[in-house]
Amino acid sequence: MKWHRIRTVIRRHAYETRRNLNRVTDVVYWPILDIVVWGFFTIYLSSHETTGGQLVGFLMGAIILWNLFYGFQRDVVVGFLDEFWSRNLTNLFATPLTIKEYLVGLIIVDLVKISVTMIAATLLAWGVYSFNLFAYAWGILPFLLNLLLFALAIGLFSSALILRYSTKVETLAWSFGGLLQPLSCVFYPLAILPAWLAVAAKAVPTAYVFEGMRQVLQGGGVNWTYVITALALNAVYLALAAWFFSTIFQITREKGILVKME
Amino acid sequence: MVLSVRDLAKKFGTFAAVDGVSFDIQEGEIFGLLGANGAGKTTIIHILLDLIAPTSGEITVFDKSMRTHRQDILQQMNYASPYVAMPYRLTIFENLMIIAGLYGVPDRKKRIDEVLELFEITNLKHKPISRLSSGQVTRVTLAKSFLNRPKLLLLDEPTASLDVDIAFRTHDILLQAQKEEGMAILYTSHNMAEVQKMCSRIAFMNHGKILATGTATEVTNAILKEERDEPALEEVFFHLARTAPPR
Protein backbone atom coordinates (compact mmCIF):
# COMPACT_ATOMS: atom_id res chain seq x y z
CA MET A 1 0.00 0.00 0.00
CA LYS A 2 1.34 3.39 -0.98
CA TRP A 3 0.17 6.46 0.91
CA HIS A 4 0.42 8.76 -2.13
CA ARG A 5 -2.12 6.63 -4.01
CA ILE A 6 -4.48 6.46 -1.03
CA ARG A 7 -4.13 10.24 -0.67
CA THR A 8 -4.98 10.61 -4.35
CA VAL A 9 -8.16 8.55 -3.93
CA ILE A 10 -9.13 10.81 -0.99
CA ARG A 11 -8.40 13.88 -3.11
CA ARG A 12 -10.51 12.46 -5.97
CA HIS A 13 -13.53 12.13 -3.67
CA ALA A 14 -12.89 15.52 -2.05
CA TYR A 15 -13.01 17.11 -5.51
CA GLU A 16 -16.24 15.22 -6.23
CA THR A 17 -17.82 16.37 -2.95
CA ARG A 18 -16.90 19.96 -3.69
CA ARG A 19 -18.35 19.79 -7.21
CA ASN A 20 -21.36 17.59 -6.51
CA LEU A 21 -24.19 18.80 -4.31
CA ASN A 22 -25.50 15.21 -4.07
CA ARG A 23 -22.63 14.26 -1.79
CA VAL A 24 -23.21 17.24 0.52
CA THR A 25 -26.90 16.40 0.96
CA ASP A 26 -26.01 12.78 1.80
CA VAL A 27 -23.62 13.90 4.52
CA VAL A 28 -25.59 16.73 6.16
CA TYR A 29 -29.07 17.31 4.76
CA TRP A 30 -30.90 14.02 5.36
CA PRO A 31 -29.67 13.37 8.92
CA ILE A 32 -30.69 16.91 9.96
CA LEU A 33 -34.07 16.57 8.26
CA ASP A 34 -34.77 13.27 10.05
CA ILE A 35 -33.91 14.77 13.44
CA VAL A 36 -36.20 17.77 12.83
CA VAL A 37 -39.21 15.75 11.61
CA TRP A 38 -39.01 12.95 14.16
CA GLY A 39 -38.12 15.41 16.93
CA PHE A 40 -41.40 17.28 16.37
CA PHE A 41 -43.26 13.98 16.11
CA THR A 42 -41.86 12.90 19.48
CA ILE A 43 -42.97 16.20 21.04
CA TYR A 44 -46.45 15.60 19.59
CA LEU A 45 -46.60 12.08 21.01
CA SER A 46 -45.50 13.14 24.48
CA SER A 47 -47.79 16.16 24.71
CA HIS A 48 -51.05 14.87 23.21
CA GLU A 49 -53.32 12.07 24.16
CA THR A 50 -54.19 10.12 21.06
CA THR A 51 -55.73 6.71 20.91
CA GLY A 52 -53.63 3.99 19.28
CA GLY A 53 -56.12 3.48 16.44
CA GLN A 54 -56.26 7.19 15.67
CA LEU A 55 -52.47 7.42 15.62
CA VAL A 56 -52.17 4.50 13.23
CA GLY A 57 -54.70 6.22 10.93
CA PHE A 58 -52.86 9.53 11.07
CA LEU A 59 -49.53 7.86 10.36
CA MET A 60 -50.82 5.65 7.55
CA GLY A 61 -52.68 8.52 5.88
CA ALA A 62 -49.62 10.77 6.29
CA ILE A 63 -47.25 8.20 4.84
CA ILE A 64 -49.48 7.47 1.84
CA LEU A 65 -50.17 11.12 1.02
CA TRP A 66 -46.60 12.24 1.64
CA ASN A 67 -45.32 9.53 -0.70
CA LEU A 68 -47.73 10.77 -3.37
CA PHE A 69 -46.46 14.33 -3.01
CA TYR A 70 -42.82 13.34 -2.80
CA GLY A 71 -43.11 10.78 -5.62
CA PHE A 72 -44.91 13.10 -8.00
CA GLN A 73 -42.48 16.02 -7.63
CA ARG A 74 -39.53 13.60 -7.84
CA ASP A 75 -40.88 11.91 -10.97
CA VAL A 76 -41.37 15.26 -12.74
CA VAL A 77 -37.70 16.06 -12.09
CA VAL A 78 -36.37 12.56 -12.76
CA GLY A 79 -38.29 12.44 -16.04
CA PHE A 80 -36.34 15.50 -17.04
CA LEU A 81 -33.11 14.10 -15.64
CA ASP A 82 -33.55 10.98 -17.77
CA GLU A 83 -33.14 13.19 -20.84
CA PHE A 84 -29.99 14.76 -19.34
CA TRP A 85 -28.48 11.44 -18.37
CA SER A 86 -29.04 10.07 -21.87
CA ARG A 87 -28.04 13.42 -23.46
CA ASN A 88 -31.30 13.33 -25.37
CA LEU A 89 -32.47 16.95 -25.02
CA THR A 90 -30.88 17.98 -28.31
CA ASN A 91 -32.64 15.15 -30.16
CA LEU A 92 -36.00 16.09 -28.68
CA PHE A 93 -35.90 19.85 -29.10
CA ALA A 94 -34.42 19.76 -32.59
CA THR A 95 -37.81 18.38 -33.63
CA PRO A 96 -41.00 20.49 -33.72
CA LEU A 97 -41.65 19.43 -30.09
CA THR A 98 -42.32 22.40 -27.80
CA ILE A 99 -41.38 22.54 -24.14
CA LYS A 100 -45.08 22.79 -23.19
CA GLU A 101 -45.88 19.61 -25.12
CA TYR A 102 -42.97 17.85 -23.46
CA LEU A 103 -44.11 18.86 -19.98
CA VAL A 104 -47.74 17.86 -20.57
CA GLY A 105 -46.59 14.42 -21.77
CA LEU A 106 -44.31 14.03 -18.76
CA ILE A 107 -47.05 15.06 -16.31
CA ILE A 108 -49.50 12.52 -17.79
CA VAL A 109 -46.92 9.73 -17.39
CA ASP A 110 -46.24 10.81 -13.79
CA LEU A 111 -49.96 10.91 -12.97
CA VAL A 112 -50.30 7.31 -14.14
CA LYS A 113 -47.28 6.29 -12.03
CA ILE A 114 -48.59 8.06 -8.95
CA SER A 115 -52.03 6.47 -9.36
CA VAL A 116 -50.41 3.04 -9.32
CA THR A 117 -48.42 4.02 -6.20
CA MET A 118 -51.53 5.28 -4.43
CA ILE A 119 -53.62 2.20 -5.18
CA ALA A 120 -50.83 -0.18 -4.17
CA ALA A 121 -50.04 1.70 -0.92
CA THR A 122 -53.69 2.04 0.06
CA LEU A 123 -54.43 -1.65 -0.59
CA LEU A 124 -51.38 -2.64 1.44
CA ALA A 125 -52.37 -0.38 4.36
CA TRP A 126 -55.89 -1.81 4.21
CA GLY A 127 -54.80 -5.45 4.02
CA VAL A 128 -51.98 -5.38 6.57
CA TYR A 129 -52.94 -2.57 8.98
CA SER A 130 -56.74 -2.45 8.48
CA PHE A 131 -56.49 1.22 7.54
CA ASN A 132 -58.90 1.86 4.68
CA LEU A 133 -58.11 5.21 3.05
CA PHE A 134 -60.74 4.45 0.37
CA ALA A 135 -63.38 5.00 3.06
CA TYR A 136 -62.28 8.64 3.25
CA ALA A 137 -61.79 9.06 -0.50
CA TRP A 138 -64.26 11.91 -1.06
CA GLY A 139 -63.00 13.87 1.94
CA ILE A 140 -59.36 13.35 0.97
CA LEU A 141 -59.83 14.10 -2.75
CA PRO A 142 -59.71 17.95 -2.58
CA PHE A 143 -56.53 17.69 -0.49
CA LEU A 144 -55.06 15.17 -2.89
CA LEU A 145 -55.61 17.61 -5.75
CA ASN A 146 -53.79 20.32 -3.79
CA LEU A 147 -50.99 17.95 -3.02
CA LEU A 148 -50.42 17.17 -6.69
CA LEU A 149 -50.60 20.83 -7.71
CA PHE A 150 -47.93 21.77 -5.19
CA ALA A 151 -45.81 18.77 -6.20
CA LEU A 152 -46.02 19.97 -9.80
CA ALA A 153 -44.91 23.48 -8.81
CA ILE A 154 -41.94 22.08 -6.86
CA GLY A 155 -41.11 19.69 -9.71
CA LEU A 156 -41.11 22.52 -12.25
CA PHE A 157 -38.99 24.72 -9.99
CA SER A 158 -36.41 21.97 -9.37
CA SER A 159 -36.35 21.03 -13.08
CA ALA A 160 -35.67 24.66 -13.97
CA LEU A 161 -32.69 24.76 -11.60
CA ILE A 162 -31.38 21.52 -13.10
CA LEU A 163 -31.81 23.00 -16.59
CA ARG A 164 -29.73 25.97 -15.52
CA TYR A 165 -27.07 24.24 -13.41
CA SER A 166 -27.12 20.80 -15.02
CA THR A 167 -26.77 17.52 -13.15
CA LYS A 168 -24.54 19.21 -10.54
CA VAL A 169 -27.79 19.95 -8.70
CA GLU A 170 -29.68 16.77 -9.62
CA THR A 171 -30.01 16.01 -5.92
CA LEU A 172 -32.83 18.57 -5.92
CA ALA A 173 -35.02 15.82 -7.36
CA TRP A 174 -34.79 13.97 -4.06
CA SER A 175 -33.98 16.70 -1.55
CA PHE A 176 -36.15 19.72 -2.30
CA GLY A 177 -39.42 17.93 -1.52
CA GLY A 178 -37.84 16.60 1.67
CA LEU A 179 -37.01 20.15 2.79
CA LEU A 180 -40.73 20.86 2.90
CA GLN A 181 -41.53 17.88 5.12
CA PRO A 182 -40.99 19.58 8.51
CA LEU A 183 -43.05 22.60 7.36
CA SER A 184 -45.78 20.40 5.89
CA CYS A 185 -46.64 19.02 9.36
CA VAL A 186 -46.98 15.56 7.86
CA PHE A 187 -46.80 13.58 11.10
CA TYR A 188 -47.81 16.20 13.69
CA PRO A 189 -50.21 19.16 13.85
CA LEU A 190 -49.22 22.70 13.01
CA ALA A 191 -49.69 23.68 16.67
CA ILE A 192 -46.56 21.67 17.61
CA LEU A 193 -44.26 23.95 15.63
CA PRO A 194 -42.60 26.95 17.32
CA ALA A 195 -44.34 30.23 16.41
CA TRP A 196 -41.67 31.37 13.96
CA LEU A 197 -41.74 28.06 12.08
CA ALA A 198 -45.56 27.98 12.10
CA VAL A 199 -45.55 31.28 10.19
CA ALA A 200 -43.42 29.69 7.48
CA ALA A 201 -45.58 26.54 7.49
CA LYS A 202 -48.69 28.60 6.79
CA ALA A 203 -47.16 29.59 3.47
CA VAL A 204 -46.85 25.93 2.45
CA PRO A 205 -49.98 24.35 0.86
CA THR A 206 -49.06 20.87 2.12
CA ALA A 207 -49.43 22.07 5.74
CA TYR A 208 -53.15 22.69 5.05
CA VAL A 209 -53.40 19.36 3.26
CA PHE A 210 -52.12 17.34 6.22
CA GLU A 211 -54.09 19.38 8.77
CA GLY A 212 -57.16 18.79 6.62
CA MET A 213 -56.38 15.09 6.23
CA ARG A 214 -56.22 14.60 10.01
CA GLN A 215 -59.55 16.38 10.39
CA VAL A 216 -61.14 14.10 7.76
CA LEU A 217 -59.71 10.98 9.43
CA GLN A 218 -61.07 12.14 12.80
CA GLY A 219 -64.51 12.36 11.20
CA GLY A 220 -64.57 16.15 11.22
CA GLY A 221 -65.41 16.45 7.52
CA VAL A 222 -63.69 18.56 4.89
CA ASN A 223 -62.31 21.87 6.11
CA TRP A 224 -63.01 23.99 3.03
CA THR A 225 -61.03 26.93 4.42
CA TYR A 226 -57.94 24.70 4.29
CA VAL A 227 -58.83 23.51 0.79
CA ILE A 228 -59.33 27.01 -0.59
CA THR A 229 -56.27 28.46 1.17
CA ALA A 230 -54.12 25.65 -0.25
CA LEU A 231 -55.64 26.19 -3.71
CA ALA A 232 -54.90 29.92 -3.60
CA LEU A 233 -51.30 29.28 -2.50
CA ASN A 234 -50.93 26.64 -5.20
CA ALA A 235 -52.18 29.07 -7.86
CA VAL A 236 -49.44 31.50 -6.83
CA TYR A 237 -46.69 28.86 -6.63
CA LEU A 238 -47.67 27.23 -9.93
CA ALA A 239 -47.70 30.57 -11.72
CA LEU A 240 -44.29 31.44 -10.24
CA ALA A 241 -42.86 28.00 -11.09
CA ALA A 242 -44.16 28.17 -14.68
CA TRP A 243 -42.72 31.66 -15.11
CA PHE A 244 -39.41 30.57 -13.57
CA PHE A 245 -39.20 27.47 -15.76
CA SER A 246 -39.98 29.39 -18.93
CA THR A 247 -37.44 32.12 -18.07
CA ILE A 248 -34.74 29.55 -17.33
CA PHE A 249 -35.52 27.65 -20.54
CA GLN A 250 -35.02 30.87 -22.49
CA ILE A 251 -31.73 31.53 -20.64
CA THR A 252 -30.48 28.02 -21.51
CA ARG A 253 -31.14 28.80 -25.19
CA GLU A 254 -29.34 32.11 -24.95
CA LYS A 255 -26.34 30.70 -23.11
CA GLY A 256 -26.18 27.57 -25.27
CA ILE A 257 -26.58 25.37 -22.18
CA LEU A 258 -29.24 23.15 -23.73
CA VAL A 259 -26.77 21.62 -26.19
CA LYS A 260 -24.03 21.10 -23.60
CA MET A 261 -25.98 19.29 -20.93
CA GLU A 262 -24.69 16.08 -19.44
CA MET B 1 -34.20 29.24 -51.71
CA VAL B 2 -34.09 26.65 -48.92
CA LEU B 3 -32.03 28.52 -46.35
CA SER B 4 -30.94 32.12 -46.04
CA VAL B 5 -28.73 33.29 -43.18
CA ARG B 6 -28.08 37.01 -42.86
CA ASP B 7 -25.61 38.73 -40.51
CA LEU B 8 -25.92 35.95 -37.96
CA ALA B 9 -24.08 36.61 -34.71
CA LYS B 10 -23.84 34.76 -31.42
CA LYS B 11 -21.96 36.07 -28.43
CA PHE B 12 -21.41 34.15 -25.20
CA GLY B 13 -20.52 37.04 -22.92
CA THR B 14 -17.75 38.84 -24.77
CA PHE B 15 -16.80 35.79 -26.85
CA ALA B 16 -18.09 35.99 -30.43
CA ALA B 17 -18.76 32.37 -31.42
CA VAL B 18 -20.44 33.46 -34.66
CA ASP B 19 -19.64 36.88 -36.02
CA GLY B 20 -21.74 38.34 -38.84
CA VAL B 21 -22.20 35.20 -40.92
CA SER B 22 -24.28 35.21 -44.14
CA PHE B 23 -24.86 32.39 -46.62
CA ASP B 24 -27.61 30.77 -48.68
CA ILE B 25 -28.42 27.19 -49.60
CA GLN B 26 -30.40 26.35 -52.73
CA GLU B 27 -32.71 23.39 -53.24
CA GLY B 28 -30.80 20.16 -53.80
CA GLU B 29 -27.45 21.74 -52.91
CA ILE B 30 -24.85 20.31 -50.54
CA PHE B 31 -23.21 23.27 -48.87
CA GLY B 32 -20.11 22.76 -46.73
CA LEU B 33 -19.12 24.68 -43.62
CA LEU B 34 -15.45 24.15 -43.11
CA GLY B 35 -13.15 25.30 -40.35
CA ALA B 36 -11.05 24.33 -37.36
CA ASN B 37 -12.43 23.40 -33.93
CA GLY B 38 -14.14 26.41 -32.42
CA ALA B 39 -14.67 28.11 -35.78
CA GLY B 40 -18.42 28.35 -35.09
CA LYS B 41 -19.77 25.58 -37.37
CA THR B 42 -21.63 23.60 -34.72
CA THR B 43 -22.97 26.77 -33.09
CA ILE B 44 -24.51 27.74 -36.45
CA ILE B 45 -26.17 24.31 -36.69
CA HIS B 46 -27.54 24.65 -33.17
CA ILE B 47 -28.91 28.11 -33.99
CA LEU B 48 -30.54 26.75 -37.16
CA LEU B 49 -32.21 24.06 -35.01
CA ASP B 50 -33.40 26.78 -32.59
CA LEU B 51 -31.47 25.13 -29.75
CA ILE B 52 -29.42 28.28 -29.25
CA ALA B 53 -30.90 31.77 -29.56
CA PRO B 54 -28.85 34.04 -31.85
CA THR B 55 -27.67 37.42 -30.56
CA SER B 56 -28.62 39.04 -33.86
CA GLY B 57 -29.26 38.23 -37.50
CA GLU B 58 -32.04 36.72 -39.53
CA ILE B 59 -32.65 33.09 -40.52
CA THR B 60 -35.16 32.26 -43.22
CA VAL B 61 -35.94 28.64 -44.06
CA PHE B 62 -38.34 27.82 -46.91
CA ASP B 63 -39.09 31.57 -47.05
CA LYS B 64 -40.29 31.57 -43.45
CA SER B 65 -38.63 33.26 -40.51
CA MET B 66 -37.32 30.97 -37.78
CA ARG B 67 -38.50 33.50 -35.19
CA THR B 68 -42.17 33.05 -36.10
CA HIS B 69 -42.41 29.62 -37.78
CA ARG B 70 -40.21 27.35 -35.66
CA GLN B 71 -42.51 24.32 -35.75
CA ASP B 72 -43.29 24.52 -39.49
CA ILE B 73 -39.61 24.83 -40.28
CA LEU B 74 -38.34 22.10 -37.96
CA GLN B 75 -40.99 19.77 -39.36
CA GLN B 76 -39.11 19.87 -42.68
CA MET B 77 -35.61 19.70 -41.25
CA ASN B 78 -33.53 17.11 -39.46
CA TYR B 79 -29.96 16.72 -38.35
CA ALA B 80 -27.32 14.20 -37.40
CA SER B 81 -24.22 14.45 -35.29
CA PRO B 82 -22.04 11.70 -33.86
CA TYR B 83 -21.67 13.84 -30.73
CA VAL B 84 -25.32 13.61 -29.70
CA ALA B 85 -26.43 10.55 -27.79
CA MET B 86 -29.74 8.72 -27.64
CA PRO B 87 -31.40 7.01 -24.65
CA TYR B 88 -29.03 4.08 -24.32
CA ARG B 89 -31.38 1.58 -22.67
CA LEU B 90 -33.85 1.88 -25.55
CA THR B 91 -33.41 -0.16 -28.71
CA ILE B 92 -32.78 1.44 -32.10
CA PHE B 93 -36.40 0.73 -33.04
CA GLU B 94 -37.76 2.35 -29.87
CA ASN B 95 -35.58 5.43 -30.32
CA LEU B 96 -36.63 5.82 -33.93
CA MET B 97 -40.32 5.34 -33.01
CA ILE B 98 -40.02 8.29 -30.61
CA ILE B 99 -38.40 10.59 -33.15
CA ALA B 100 -40.81 9.49 -35.91
CA GLY B 101 -43.70 10.21 -33.53
CA LEU B 102 -42.43 13.72 -32.81
CA TYR B 103 -42.32 14.44 -36.55
CA GLY B 104 -45.70 12.78 -37.10
CA VAL B 105 -44.21 10.43 -39.71
CA PRO B 106 -47.00 8.36 -41.34
CA ASP B 107 -46.65 4.57 -41.33
CA ARG B 108 -43.77 4.80 -38.89
CA LYS B 109 -42.78 1.13 -38.75
CA LYS B 110 -42.43 0.92 -42.55
CA ARG B 111 -40.38 4.13 -42.67
CA ILE B 112 -38.10 2.90 -39.88
CA ASP B 113 -37.46 -0.30 -41.82
CA GLU B 114 -36.62 1.78 -44.91
CA VAL B 115 -34.07 4.01 -43.17
CA LEU B 116 -32.50 1.07 -41.33
CA GLU B 117 -32.07 -0.71 -44.65
CA LEU B 118 -30.67 2.42 -46.26
CA PHE B 119 -27.92 2.64 -43.65
CA GLU B 120 -27.45 -1.16 -43.51
CA ILE B 121 -28.34 -1.61 -39.84
CA THR B 122 -31.56 -3.63 -40.15
CA ASN B 123 -29.92 -6.50 -38.25
CA LEU B 124 -29.41 -4.22 -35.23
CA LYS B 125 -33.02 -3.01 -35.07
CA HIS B 126 -33.84 -4.49 -31.65
CA LYS B 127 -30.48 -3.90 -30.00
CA PRO B 128 -30.24 -1.29 -27.25
CA ILE B 129 -28.08 1.73 -28.11
CA SER B 130 -25.72 0.86 -25.22
CA ARG B 131 -24.62 -2.28 -27.06
CA LEU B 132 -23.65 -0.57 -30.31
CA SER B 133 -20.22 0.56 -31.45
CA SER B 134 -19.68 4.29 -32.00
CA GLY B 135 -19.81 3.73 -35.78
CA GLN B 136 -23.14 1.92 -35.47
CA VAL B 137 -24.56 4.74 -33.30
CA THR B 138 -23.47 7.23 -35.95
CA ARG B 139 -25.40 5.26 -38.58
CA VAL B 140 -28.44 5.22 -36.26
CA THR B 141 -28.30 9.03 -35.97
CA LEU B 142 -28.04 9.25 -39.76
CA ALA B 143 -31.04 6.93 -40.13
CA LYS B 144 -32.87 9.12 -37.61
CA SER B 145 -32.11 12.18 -39.71
CA PHE B 146 -33.82 10.62 -42.77
CA LEU B 147 -37.02 9.58 -40.94
CA ASN B 148 -39.16 12.59 -41.86
CA ARG B 149 -37.78 12.93 -45.43
CA PRO B 150 -36.32 16.36 -44.59
CA LYS B 151 -35.99 19.01 -47.27
CA LEU B 152 -33.07 20.50 -45.35
CA LEU B 153 -30.64 18.20 -43.58
CA LEU B 154 -27.98 19.49 -41.19
CA LEU B 155 -25.03 17.14 -40.80
CA ASP B 156 -22.40 17.95 -38.19
CA GLU B 157 -19.28 15.96 -39.01
CA PRO B 158 -21.49 13.00 -39.93
CA THR B 159 -18.71 10.55 -40.75
CA ALA B 160 -16.37 11.46 -37.88
CA SER B 161 -16.57 8.04 -36.20
CA LEU B 162 -17.04 5.87 -39.28
CA ASP B 163 -14.38 3.69 -40.85
CA VAL B 164 -13.28 4.61 -44.36
CA ASP B 165 -15.44 2.00 -46.09
CA ILE B 166 -18.66 2.94 -44.27
CA ALA B 167 -17.86 6.65 -44.63
CA PHE B 168 -17.61 6.18 -48.40
CA ARG B 169 -20.90 4.29 -48.51
CA THR B 170 -22.51 7.02 -46.40
CA HIS B 171 -21.31 9.62 -48.90
CA ASP B 172 -23.02 7.66 -51.68
CA ILE B 173 -26.28 7.44 -49.72
CA LEU B 174 -26.25 11.19 -49.11
CA LEU B 175 -25.45 12.02 -52.73
CA GLN B 176 -28.23 9.69 -53.88
CA ALA B 177 -30.73 11.32 -51.51
CA GLN B 178 -29.70 14.73 -52.77
CA LYS B 179 -30.30 13.67 -56.38
CA GLU B 180 -33.49 11.65 -55.90
CA GLU B 181 -35.30 13.73 -53.30
CA GLY B 182 -33.81 17.15 -53.99
CA MET B 183 -32.66 17.31 -50.38
CA ALA B 184 -30.51 20.31 -49.45
CA ILE B 185 -27.71 19.51 -47.03
CA LEU B 186 -25.60 21.70 -44.77
CA TYR B 187 -22.45 19.71 -44.13
CA THR B 188 -19.78 20.51 -41.57
CA SER B 189 -16.48 18.69 -41.43
CA HIS B 190 -12.79 18.93 -40.66
CA ASN B 191 -12.10 16.49 -43.48
CA MET B 192 -11.07 18.57 -46.49
CA ALA B 193 -11.19 15.70 -48.99
CA GLU B 194 -14.67 14.75 -47.85
CA VAL B 195 -15.97 18.29 -48.17
CA GLN B 196 -14.40 18.62 -51.60
CA LYS B 197 -16.11 15.40 -52.71
CA MET B 198 -19.51 16.12 -51.24
CA CYS B 199 -20.09 19.86 -51.49
CA SER B 200 -20.77 21.99 -54.54
CA ARG B 201 -20.03 25.16 -52.56
CA ILE B 202 -18.32 25.73 -49.25
CA ALA B 203 -17.86 28.50 -46.73
CA PHE B 204 -14.52 28.50 -44.94
CA MET B 205 -14.85 29.72 -41.36
CA ASN B 206 -12.33 30.98 -38.88
CA HIS B 207 -12.95 32.51 -35.45
CA GLY B 208 -16.69 32.80 -36.06
CA LYS B 209 -16.41 34.55 -39.43
CA ILE B 210 -16.75 33.29 -42.97
CA LEU B 211 -13.51 34.09 -44.78
CA ALA B 212 -14.62 32.98 -48.23
CA THR B 213 -17.56 31.29 -49.95
CA GLY B 214 -17.62 29.49 -53.30
CA THR B 215 -16.31 26.34 -54.93
CA ALA B 216 -13.31 24.67 -53.30
CA THR B 217 -11.00 26.29 -55.89
CA GLU B 218 -12.54 29.74 -55.42
CA VAL B 219 -12.18 29.48 -51.65
CA THR B 220 -8.56 28.30 -51.99
CA ASN B 221 -7.69 31.24 -54.23
CA ALA B 222 -9.55 33.79 -52.11
CA ILE B 223 -7.82 32.81 -48.87
CA LEU B 224 -4.33 32.06 -50.22
CA LYS B 225 -4.59 35.09 -52.54
CA GLU B 226 -3.29 33.09 -55.49
CA GLU B 227 -4.66 31.91 -58.83
CA ARG B 228 -4.76 28.10 -58.78
CA ASP B 229 -6.59 25.66 -61.02
CA GLU B 230 -7.04 23.00 -58.33
CA PRO B 231 -8.40 23.35 -54.81
CA ALA B 232 -5.98 23.04 -51.88
CA LEU B 233 -8.22 23.15 -48.83
CA GLU B 234 -5.73 21.46 -46.52
CA GLU B 235 -3.20 24.12 -47.41
CA VAL B 236 -5.81 26.76 -46.63
CA PHE B 237 -6.46 25.09 -43.30
CA PHE B 238 -2.77 25.04 -42.32
CA HIS B 239 -2.29 28.58 -43.59
CA LEU B 240 -5.07 29.83 -41.31
CA ALA B 241 -3.99 27.73 -38.36
CA ARG B 242 -0.46 29.09 -38.54
CA THR B 243 -1.13 32.71 -39.40
CA ALA B 244 -4.32 33.61 -37.55
CA PRO B 245 -3.80 34.59 -33.90
CA PRO B 246 -5.45 32.25 -31.35
CA ARG B 247 -8.59 33.49 -29.62
HADDOCK unambig.tbl for C-alpha pairs under 7 A between the chains (distance, minus, plus):
assign (segid A and resid 86 and name CA) (segid B and resid 85 and name CA) 6.49 0.50 0.50
assign (segid A and resid 86 and name CA) (segid B and resid 86 and name CA) 5.97 0.50 0.50
assign (segid A and resid 86 and name CA) (segid B and resid 87 and name CA) 4.76 0.50 0.50
assign (segid A and resid 86 and name CA) (segid B and resid 88 and name CA) 6.47 0.50 0.50
assign (segid A and resid 87 and name CA) (segid B and resid 84 and name CA) 6.82 0.50 0.50
assign (segid A and resid 87 and name CA) (segid B and resid 85 and name CA) 5.44 0.50 0.50
assign (segid A and resid 87 and name CA) (segid B and resid 86 and name CA) 6.52 0.50 0.50
assign (segid A and resid 88 and name CA) (segid B and resid 85 and name CA) 6.10 0.50 0.50
assign (segid A and resid 88 and name CA) (segid B and resid 86 and name CA) 5.37 0.50 0.50
assign (segid A and resid 88 and name CA) (segid B and resid 87 and name CA) 6.36 0.50 0.50
assign (segid A and resid 93 and name CA) (segid B and resid 51 and name CA) 6.92 0.50 0.50
assign (segid A and resid 94 and name CA) (segid B and resid 49 and name CA) 5.41 0.50 0.50
assign (segid A and resid 94 and name CA) (segid B and resid 51 and name CA) 6.75 0.50 0.50
assign (segid A and resid 95 and name CA) (segid B and resid 74 and name CA) 5.73 0.50 0.50
assign (segid A and resid 95 and name CA) (segid B and resid 75 and name CA) 6.69 0.50 0.50
assign (segid A and resid 95 and name CA) (segid B and resid 102 and name CA) 6.61 0.50 0.50
assign (segid A and resid 95 and name CA) (segid B and resid 103 and name CA) 6.66 0.50 0.50
assign (segid A and resid 96 and name CA) (segid B and resid 71 and name CA) 4.59 0.50 0.50
assign (segid A and resid 96 and name CA) (segid B and resid 74 and name CA) 5.27 0.50 0.50
assign (segid A and resid 96 and name CA) (segid B and resid 75 and name CA) 5.69 0.50 0.50
assign (segid A and resid 96 and name CA) (segid B and resid 102 and name CA) 6.97 0.50 0.50
assign (segid A and resid 96 and name CA) (segid B and resid 103 and name CA) 6.81 0.50 0.50
assign (segid A and resid 97 and name CA) (segid B and resid 102 and name CA) 6.37 0.50 0.50
assign (segid A and resid 253 and name CA) (segid B and resid 51 and name CA) 5.86 0.50 0.50
assign (segid A and resid 253 and name CA) (segid B and resid 52 and name CA) 4.44 0.50 0.50
assign (segid A and resid 253 and name CA) (segid B and resid 53 and name CA) 5.29 0.50 0.50
assign (segid A and resid 254 and name CA) (segid B and resid 52 and name CA) 5.76 0.50 0.50
assign (segid A and resid 254 and name CA) (segid B and resid 53 and name CA) 4.88 0.50 0.50
assign (segid A and resid 255 and name CA) (segid B and resid 12 and name CA) 6.37 0.50 0.50
assign (segid A and resid 256 and name CA) (segid B and resid 52 and name CA) 5.18 0.50 0.50
assign (segid A and resid 258 and name CA) (segid B and resid 51 and name CA) 6.72 0.50 0.50
assign (segid A and resid 259 and name CA) (segid B and resid 51 and name CA) 6.87 0.50 0.50
